[in-house]
Amino acid sequence: MIAAAENDQLPKRGRFRLHSLPLRFTLVAALLVLAALGLLASGVAVTSALENSLTQRTDKTLYEAVDGWAKPHSRDLQPPSDVGPGTRPPSPFFVRTVTPDGRVIILNDKSTTTEPDLSKDSTNGPITVGSSDGSDVNWRVLTTVRDGTTTTIGVRLTDNEQTVDDLVGLQLGIGLVVLLILGGAAYFVVRRSLRPLVEVEETAAAIAAGDLHRRVPERDDRTEVGRLSVALNGMLAQIQHAFAATEASEESARRSEEKMRRFVGDASHELRTPLTTIRGFAELYRQGAMTDTETLMNRIEGEASRMGLLVEDLLMLARLDEQRPLENKPVDLLAVAADSVQAARAIAPDRTVELQMTGGPGLPEVHGDEARLRQVVANLVGNAIKHTPPDAQVTVRVGTTENSAVVEVSDTGQGLSDEDAARIFERFYRADTSRTRETGGAGLGLSIVSALVAAHDGTVSVETSLGQGTTFRVELPRDPKDD
C-alpha cells in the first residue's frame, strides 16, 4: 500500500514540476512540440507520397516487363554468363516461367544471389515480398498467365528504399535545424514579449517592500499588456491613495489625541491655580489669619472671575471644534474694526491705536457671525496692547483683495522669534515667558482667533521678527457680487 501511495504521488509531483516552470520555457516548449508534430506530420506525408510514387513507377515498369517476357520468343533467351554473352541483354528483373508441362525456367543474372519469395499469389497485381533466403532485400513481383504459361517478374526495391531512407534522413536533419532556429527565435520573442510581465513582477515586489510610488511602465493601450499596465497603475494609485488616507487618518488621530491630552493637562493646570488660591484664602479665613474680609472677598472674586473667563473660553473652543453652524449675515469689517479701535482707546487711553484703510476693490464686507468677528478683532487688538511696551504703536488696517476682505493688526513691539511664531496659535501657548497668570491670560486668545477665522473659511497668519514688531493678517472670503 505504501508503494501504491508513492505511485499515486508521482503524477502530482510531475505536474507540480511542469507547472513550476517559468512561463517563457513553457511557451517555447509548447511551440517546439507543436512545430515538431507539424514537421513529423509533413515528413510522414512526404515520405508516404514518395513511397507511393516510387511504387507506382515500379509497378508500371513491372507491367511493361511482364508483357514482354510473356511472349513465346522471349522464353528461350538466356542472360549473359561466364560461358558466353547470352542471348539477351542484362536485365535488373528476376524472371521465372512455368510452362504448361511443368518445366520451370528462371532467368536471372548470375551476380544476383537472392530470389524473391514467391509463396504469395501475385496474379491480381504487384505485391511486395521478401527474399526466399530470409535476407533483408525486398522485392516487387507480378505474375501473369498466358496460354497456360505462368510468368513471374520481380524487381528489387533496394534503390527505392535507399531513396526513402535518404529522404527521411534529410528531413530529420532539416527538422532539427528548423527546431533549433525556431526555438532560439521563439525564446527571444517570448522573452521580449513577457518583459512587461517581468516589470509587473518587479513592481509588485517593490510595492510589497514598501515603495508605494512605484508604477508599471505604460505600454500601448491597444495591446493586452498595455491595458494590463493601465489597469494595474490605476489599482496601485487607488492603493497608494488608500494607504495615504489611512496614514493621514492615523496621524491625525495621533495628533488629535496628543492635542487633547495636552489640552486637558493645560486646562487642568490653568484651573488648578485659581482653585488653589480660593481654597488657600478660605483656609486662612477659617483659621482667623485674615482680618481684612473685604480684601479677602475681592481676591476670591477675582480668581473666580478669571476662572469663569477661562471656562467660557474653553467652552467656546469646544463648540468651535464641534463645527456648530454660525450666523450668516452681512458684516462690515470696517465698522467692526472702528468699534474695536474705539474700545481699545477707552480701555488704554495712554496707548496709540490707529485705524487705516488700505483700499482695494469693493467693500470690506463679508458674510458671517458679527459677534464672533468682533471677538476676533478685539482679541488681536487686545493682545497687541497687552504684550507690547507702553510706547509701542498699534495699527489696525482694513482693505480688500479680489476675493477677500483683509484685517491687519500691527504693532511696533519687540516681535517674536521664529519658534514662537510657529506655535503662537496653539492653545495655552505663551510666547512671553515672563507673563504670569495674574498679569497675562491663559494663552487661549489667539487660539480662539484661529478657530473663529477657520469657522468662517478664512485664514490667519503672522509676520514678525525680533525687534521689528508683529503683524497679524486675517483674510475672510467675500463675494465680489456684493460690491
Secondary structure as UniProt FT lines:
FT   HELIX           2..19
FT   HELIX           23..69
FT   HELIX           72..74
FT   TURN            75..76
FT   STRAND          93..98
FT   TURN            100..101
FT   STRAND          104..107
FT   TURN            110..111
FT   TURN            123..124
FT   STRAND          127..129
FT   TURN            132..133
FT   STRAND          139..146
FT   TURN            147..148
FT   STRAND          149..156
FT   HELIX           158..193
FT   HELIX           195..208
FT   TURN            209..210
FT   TURN            212..213
FT   TURN            221..222
FT   HELIX           224..287
FT   HELIX           293..321
FT   TURN            322..323
FT   STRAND          329..332
FT   HELIX           333..347
FT   TURN            349..350
FT   STRAND          352..359
FT   STRAND          365..368
FT   HELIX           370..386
FT   TURN            390..391
FT   STRAND          393..400
FT   STRAND          404..411
FT   HELIX           418..423
FT   TURN            424..425
FT   TURN            427..428
FT   TURN            433..434
FT   TURN            437..439
FT   HELIX           445..455
FT   TURN            456..457
FT   STRAND          459..464
FT   TURN            466..467
FT   STRAND          470..477
FT   HELIX           480..482
//
